[in-house]
Every structure is written in structure tokens, then in C-alpha cells.
Amino acid sequence: MHFFIPLMQPVKITDPHLVSSFFDGFKRVYLHTTVGLENRSSRLAECSLSLRVTTELEGNICLVEHLQSYELQIPPGTHIQFTLPPVLFKVNGEPVFIRGGNWILSDGLLRLSKKRYMTDIKFHADMNFNMLRCWGGGIAERPEFYECCDMYGLLKERYTERKGKKSLIPSEEDVTVAAAGEEGYYGKGDFTDGPYEIQNPEDFFKDNFYPYGFNPEVGSVGMPIAATIRATMPSEGWLIPIFSKGPDGYIEEIPNPIWEYHKYIPYSKPGKVHDQIELYGHPKSLDDFCDKAQLVNYVQYRALLEGWTSRMWTKYTGVLIWKTQNPWTGLRGQFYDHLHDQTAGFFGCRCAAEPIHVQLNLASYFIEVVNTTSAGLSNVALEVSVWDLDGSCPFYKVTEKILVPPKKVVEVVKMKYPNSKNAQPVYFLLLKLFRLSDSSILSRNFYWLHLPGKDFKLLELHRKKRMPLKITSEVLISGPTYEVNMQLKNLSKSSRSLIGNEMDNRKEGGENCINIGRSIIGSEEKESSSILRRISRGLGFSRSVDTPTMVHINGNDSGVALFLHFSVHAAKKDRRTSQDTRILPVHYTDNYFSLVPGETMNISITFEAPPGIIPRVTLHGWNYQEDQIIV
């Protein structure tokens, strides 16, 4: 075979491999080629790399096949290595788009109980991840790790750099990928993973963000909530960073020494990324800083996964986030802290990694539907609604029927609201993918957005508004285990049905401007909830002494109830301000969510209460700064 890659600059082809496999009886040949490209000029080189294979059949007859083409960017004065085709994972012959994370040792002091393994691995499954990579060549995880991954359906990748005794290294049947160490020798060129810092959310969707098909490590921020900072650090560590603004308008965050020691990643990158916390207004306290950090965490990690998924198979085959958790009380990239409290980034990932998902491409503003399953989607439609800070709906649209093939991403419609005459500088966008047959919701995605060149500082005024909420809850108890099933409704006035009752009243063309309201719970969701309760009781749950309770949170304003967040606490008579009363871990079906006027949502919470402790479920939110006791 001969390889022809016409380029103006000198190139070097290294290590082409023809690999056979015992899986197909050595009857097929697999081509893996690494190409070295050197840009000796002082300008960025943009080029197309095409791989062609020429096979001599007989005589002077040759078969020429064009297999792959890739668009590359080579920085000036650099040498890169490009391997093709990119890494592709298949399970039972089906391609699997990888969305997972790098697993760090669960606990720095090796307090590795099976119960902790179970919680940690379930957290990753709850985020809809499908692969965990044992990071750091020295890590040899225990059998419990692999057992829990199998239980929750997570693929495993591990690599080692050590020679000699490997008593804890699992058999090859226990892992999906067994790779050589990556923390040692690096080849020539500037192939890299990463980045490991804050990004502009829209950059994840751009053509030039990451050039290779599979990224084993990309990371960002991971600030926990204020209660974790107070619980794990002395009071000197409660000081928020100093925001130093440079002449170019960019902010440099200067953290206190304790945060620096705990590997804090700033929410700004001078010269490239404006401070993402400052976009919401200058933080006034530790609580304010951490609340705004959670908004950024959610947006940052949802955009990361949605950006990768937007180019599923066309450019990317998957991504692993570095890292998902910490073996100590660190502040560097994480989805839950060492005490097991999830950050908002956890739920941003959970949203973005849904098997069937509706999303907004932040670079093109096209609304996309993602189908990573093996079955096509038919007889579904998309509902788009835009909400102002005053609770009105200036834009509403329901699309025609959408067809989405299996394992494909489909562009549906472009968001035109930002270019409309009366577009507000800050607005909310609610996307719902639903079945036309029964209005059951397949995917729901809520965004807070600002116009180009603007920021989110108007949300500070929205913070002072208080929307009325109705919360109905039912508690099931089995020994120390509690299951709390809740239904929340935003009781803001001027509400009308969003899906169902108003479906047939749309104007011709599918677009009108109305004050719309509650989301109808589909029959499938109702049936699922009923089945869940029957299963719960079958597992030993019994209804508590109290009947289902209803709590009304009073409010005189109308609008979006923004960024609602549940937590579970131990009820104590003497509750000091600095005392950490949280009960952890807690599993939520959703958290850090928002409700538009009239909308209803079901949330389930599961946890174990310590002996002798009475648990209390509280609600916190952007519009509810004082904790509201719900149960």
C-alpha cells in the first residue's frame, strides 16, 4: 500500500501499522497511521489531510480508495502528530459515543469501603456517563470498583506505567480499554489533551476548539458550595479571591493561600476569558461567590458536553472529563466534593449527556436534537419558548414533526429571538422535545442567556423577586433509608398550558406570542412514577406516619423561579451558623433547576439518615436566599 498526502510543507509519515485481529480470524487488516506535520512558517497553516490507499490488483491496474479527510490547523513553528482514524468504541458491534470522566483515587487515605465505591460510581451513572478512566498510572483500583462499574453499566479504561508485581491489576475481561501509560514519554509534536481551565461556553462548539477525534482529558472549574468551604477550611479560607482588573478589561483572580494550596482553578483567564462569575455581578461574600460559581459550573460543563455531542461522529468520537472527583478536599475540577455534595456542574452534565437530548448550539444558535440510541425518533416535535425577566413570553414556537435517525444529531431550527427588534439583554430559553401522540416529554433543557456583548448583571434585580411555589411531598421510609417524592409548581399568575391544552390553538405557521404556562406531565411519566412507588414498597419502603404534605412558598411576583436547589439537613435545636448540618450523600433525580410560570416538575430524593437524626429537606434558590423547610 502507498500513502499520498499532498502538502506544501514537508511532512513525515511515522509508524504506519497494518493490524490483524483474532476477533475476525485474522481475515481483515486494520490501518492505523500517524502523520507528523511540521509548520516551518510564521503563520497558522490550515490544510486538509486526506488518507488514500492504493492497492495493486493485477498488472498495471490499481484500486485507489479515498478513506478519510480531516481539516487541520498547525500553529506556526510547531510540529504535531495526527493519528487516523480517531479512536472509536463499539459495544456488541454498535458504535458508542463516549461521555465519561477520569477517575481519581476515591480517597487519599485509602478509606475505600464498598459503600463509598457504590455511591461514587452511582454518581457517575446518575450523570449519564458511560465510561470511567482510571487516571494516574500508579492507580490499581480494587475489585469493588470494577464490580460497581459493571453494576451501573460503565465502561472502564485503565492504564499502567509500572513493571513488576500487579496483584491489583484486573484481568483484561474486566476492562474495556487497557492502555499503556500516558504520563511518561510523549511523542514529537504538540498533540495534547486539555484544556484544563475556564472557557467561553460558546467556544466548545467552534470548529477550532479541539482538533482530534477523541479527548481523554479536558477539564475546568469545580468550586463547591459555601457550606463545604466552611466545613473543610479554617476561617482564613473563607475569603473570596481578589478581583484584579487589568488595563485590557480582563480580571485576574487572586485566591487566598488556602485555596491556592487546594488547587483552585480561577473562573477567568486574562486575555481570553472574562471572569464568568463577574458576569453575574461582583460577589459580595463567600455565599454569593459560591452561588454564582454554581451558575457558571452548570453552564460550563453542560456546554462542554453539548459542544462535543454537537459533532458526534462528524468530528468527535467522545470525551473524558478530567476530573470528576477529588481524593481530598481539593478545589480543582470536580462534580461532587470530598464530602459527597454535588456541584451544579454535576446536573449540567446529567442534562447534556441524556441519551435523547435537545440543545442549543451556542456558536451557531441552531437548536439541535441528539439521539445516541440505536432506535430512530419519529412523531416527535420541539417546543421553544423564550421568557423575559418579568415573566412574559415574547416568543413561542412548536415545530412540525421531526425525524431523528439513530446515533445522529439533527439541526432543527435557528433561534432568531436574539436578532429580533425587542430582544431583551437577558432572557430565558426553554426547550422541550416531546411525543406528538401523548405530549410526554423526552428531553427538557433550560438556558439563561444574554445578548452578544452583554452580561447577566440584570439577574441581580431578578434575585429580589419572589415567585409563589406549591410543593407536594410524600416520604417513604425503610430503616435508615428515606425516599422523598415531590412535585413542584410555579404558581406565577397569567399561566397557560404549554403542551397539551394549547397544542391545537397554535396559529397557522406554528408561532405566536402568548403568556404560556404549565408543562403537562405525560402519561409515560405518570406511569413511571407509579411503577417506581410500587417497586419502592416492594423493596421494603413503607409509607411514613404523615400523609402527603403540601407547602406553599408565598410570593407576589411573576416570573421564572431560577436555579432551585434542594439539600438535606439534620434537624437540631441548637443550630449554629458555622455548623455543617448536611446529611450526605444524597441522590437527586434533578437539582439546580428552574421553573417557568405555571410549570410543574417532579423530583425524587433518596438518602440514609444517621441513627437518632431527624432529616429535613430544604429549598434554596436564586429567588429564595433563605432556606425554606419543605419536609
Buried (B, 14 or more C-beta within 10 A) or exposed (E): EEEEBEBEEEBEEEEEEEEEEEEEEEEEEEBEBBBBBBBEEEEEBEBEBBBBBEEEEEEEEEEEEEEBEBEBEBEEEBBBBBBBBBBBBEEEEEBBBBBBBBBBBBBEEEEBEEEBBBBBBBBBBBBBBBBBBBBBBEBBBBEBBBBBBEEBEBBBBBBBEEEEEEEEBBEEEBBBBBBEEBEEEEEEBEBEBEBBBBBBBBBBBEEEBBBBBBBBBBBBBBBBBBBBBBBBBEEEBBBBBEBEEEEEEBBBBEBBEBBEEBEBBBBBBBEEBBBBBBBBBBBEEBBBBBBBBBBBBBBBBBBBBBBBBBBBEEBBBBBBBBBBBBBEBBBBBBBBBBBBBBBBBBBBBBBBBBBBBBBBBBBBBBBBBBBBEEEEBEEBBBBBBBBBBEBBBBBBBBBEEBEBEEBBBBEBBEBEBBEEEEBBBBBBBBBBBBBBEEBBBBBBBBBBBBBEEEBBBBBBEBBEBBBBBBBBBBBBBEEEBBBBBBBBBBBBBBBBBBBBEBBEEBEEEBEBEBBBBBBBBBEBBEEEBEEBBEEBBEEEBEBBEEEEBEBEBEBEBBBBBBBBBBBBBBEEEEEEEEEBBBBBBBBBBBBBBBBBBBBBBBBBBBBBBEEEBEBBBBBBBBBBEEBBEBB
